[in-house]
Amino acid sequence: MNSKRLAKFLIITFLISWIAWCGLATLTSLNIIPFSHPLGTILHIIGGFGPAIATLFVLEEKNTIKSIVKYIFKHRKKSLNYLFLFSVFEILTISLSSREFNAALKMYLIPLIFLQATFIYGGEEELGWRGVMQPLLEKQLNFPISAIITGTVWGIWHIPLWFINGSSQQNMPFTLFLVLAIILSFWLATIYKKTKCIFACSVFHGLTNTLLSMFIIKLNIILIIGVIAMLIYSIYIWYYGEANHNSQFVGGRENGMDLWEQIKNNTELHTMLMRECDICFYKQLQEIQFMENNENYSMQAKAFAHDASGGEFVLLQDESIGFIGSEGEVGRIAESLAELLTFLIHAGNLFDFNCKKIYQRESLLRVFCEGYLAKIREAYRKEHKDWDKIRGALAEELSLPFHPEHLQDVAMQFYKAAIREPSFSCKYMDGMEEYTCDSLLSDTVGMWVKELSGMTKEEMENNHEHL
C-alpha cells in the first residue's frame, strides 16, 4: 500500500539522517571535532543521503544499476524546458534582488560548487522527496497540499543541522528556512510533475544552493515579488494541467500522440498495458478491420489499438475515442487518449461498466464501484499481488491520475462520452436489409452487475434505493 511505502521511506530517512547529524552535533558541541573535520564531513554527507538511501528500500522495481539509472534520469520528451524556465527565473530573482556577490567565494570555484550541490550537498535528496514522497501523497491529496506537506517534512528533517556548531543553517532562523523549504517544494514538485525527471529536480536543487552561496541574499521587494511569482506560476501549471488533462487528444492531438509514442517505444510499458488493461497499440494508425459487410460508420475513424478479442480502439474525426467490438458493439468510450487510459487503469474492462442501469442514480453507481474495487483487490490478493500498487505504478509511468476512491467519477466520464451527441454508431447491409450495430451501452443486467450492486433488475427499474 502507498501509506506503508511512505511510512517506510520516512522512517529510514529520518533514522539515517538524524543518527548521523545528531552524532555530529554531539561531537561538535563537546569540541571533540570541528565541523570541518573529515569525520564531520563524512557524517554530514551520510545524513544528507538519508532520503536517497531510503528510496532504494521502497522502489517498486528490483534494485539494479539499470533500474536505478532509469529511475533517476528518465524524463518526458520535450519537457526539460520547464527546468530551464524555472532556472532562469530563479537566477534573475536572486541576482537582481541581491546585486552583490559573496566576496569570500572565488568565482572559478562556482562550477565545482554547483556539481557538489547537485550530487552531494542537496540534489541527491530529490530521489526521495520529489521521487517518492510527493508522488505518493498526490495519489491521495491534491498537488498544493502534497507540496506543503512534503516541504514541511523536508524542512523538519533538517532540524539537527541547527545544533551542529559551524553549519550554515545556524545563520538562518529555522522558521524562515521552513517557509523557504515549502516554497521551494512547490517549484521542485512542479518541475517533477512536468518533466517526470528526478535528475532535473536535483539540478534545480543544486542551482538553488549554488546561488545562495554566490550572492548575499537580501530581503527586498524584488526578492518577494520574484518568489511569489514563481509560486503562483507553479500553482497555475498544476491547476491548468488538472483542468485540461483531457486535452491530450481533444483540442491537443499532438500531446496525445506523444503519449502514444511513449507507449509504443517502451516495450515494458506496452506489455504491462496489455496484461493489465487489455489494450495493444498498433505501430501506426490504420484502417478499421471491420469493413467486410459494407459497414457505414457515422464518423470517420482510424484504428490505433485492439483488445485480446479483436475489438479495435479508434480515433474519431472529432478526436475523441471510439470502440468497435468483435461482437459488433460500437460506440464512443472517451474524450481523449488520457481519459481512456485513466478509465482502463481504474476499471480494467469496458464491458464491466457498460450496463446503463448503474448510471441511473449516483448512489447505485457508488455501490457498484465499491463492490468492484473490493472484488478486484481480493482477486489480486489471492494471487499475492497488490492491485493498487500495480495500477498506481502504471498510472505514474503514464503521468495519469490514479484515485480508486474516485472510480465513480471515472466511470461517469465513460458514460457521458458514450451518450454524447453526435454519437459514434454503425449501420451495415445484410442482403437488402440495413441493420444498426448494437451500442456499447447495454440494458442487460447480468450476474456481475447484480452481485456488485446487491440489487435485482426489478429493483433497479423500480428506482429502489440500496440500503
C-alpha positions, 0 to 999 in steps of 0.5 A: 500500500502507498501509506506503508511505502511512505511510512517506510521511506520516512522512517529510514530517512529520518533514522539515517539522517538524524543518527548521523547529524545528531552524532555530529552535533554531539561531537561538535558541541563537546569540541571533540571535532570541528565541523570541518573535520573529515569525520564531520564531513563524512557524517554530514554527507551520510545524513544528507543521503538519508532520503536517497538511501531510503528510496532504494528500500521502497522502489517498486522495481528490483534494485539494479544499476539499470533500474536505478539509472532509469529511475533517476534520469528518465524524463518526458520528451520535450519537457526539460524546458520547464527546468530551464524556465524555472532556472532562469527565473530563479537566477534573475530573482536572486541576482537582481534582488541581491546585486552583490556577490559573496566576496569570500567565494572565488568565482572559478570555484562556482562550477565545482560548487554547483556539481557538489550541490547537485550530487552531494550537498542537496540534489541527491535528496530529490530521489526521495522527496520529489521521487517518492514522497510527493508522488505518493501523497498526490495519489491521495491529496491534491498537488498544493497540499502534497507540496506543503506537506512534503516541504514541511517534512523536508524542512523538519528533517533538517532540524539537527543541522541547527545544533551542529556548531559551524553549519550554515543553517545556524545563520538562518532562523529555522522558521524562515528556512521552513517557509523557504523549504515549502516554497521551494517544494512547490517549484521542485514538485512542479518541475517533477510533475512536468518533466517526470525527471528526478535528475532535473529536480536535483539540478534545480536543487543544486542551482538553488544552493549554488546561488545562495552561496554566490550572492548575499541574499537580501530581503527586498521587494524584488526578492518577494515579488520574484518568489511569489511569482514563481509560486503562483506560476507553479500553482497555475501549471498544476491547476491548468494541467488538472483542468485540461488533462483531457486535452491530450487528444481533444483540442491537443492531438499532438500531446496525445500522440506523444503519449502514444509514442511513449507507449509504443517505444517502451516495450515494458510499458506496452506489455504491462498495458496489455496484461493489465488493461487489455489494450495493444497499440498498433505501430501506426494508425490504420484502417478499421478491420471491420469493413467486410459487410459494407459497414457505414460508420457515422464518423470517420475513424482510424484504428490505433489499438485492439483488445485480446478479442479483436475489438479495435480502439479508434480515433474519431474525426472529432478526436475523441475515442471510439470502440468497435467490438468483435461482437459488433458493439460500437460506440464512443468510450472517451474524450481523449487518449488520457481519459481512456487510459485513466478509465482502463487503469481504474476499471480494467474492462469496458464491458464491466461498466457498460450496463446503463442501469448503474448510471441511473442514480449516483448512489447505485453507481457508488455501490457498484464501484465499491463492490468492484474495487473490493472484488478486484483487490481480493482477486489480486490478493489471492494471487499475492499481488497488490492491485493498487500498487500495480495500477498506481505504478502504471498510472505514474509511468503514464503521468495519469491520475490514479484515485480508486476512491474516485472510480465513480467519477471515472466511470461517469466520464465513460458514460457521458462520452458514450451518450454524447451527441453526435454519437459514434454508431454503425449501420451495415447491409445484410442482403437488402436489409440495413441493420444498426450495430448494437451500442456499447451501452447495454440494458442487460443486467447480468450476474456481475452487475447484480452481485456488485450492486446487491440489487435485482433488475426489478429493483433497479427499474423500480428506482429502489434505493440500496440500503 
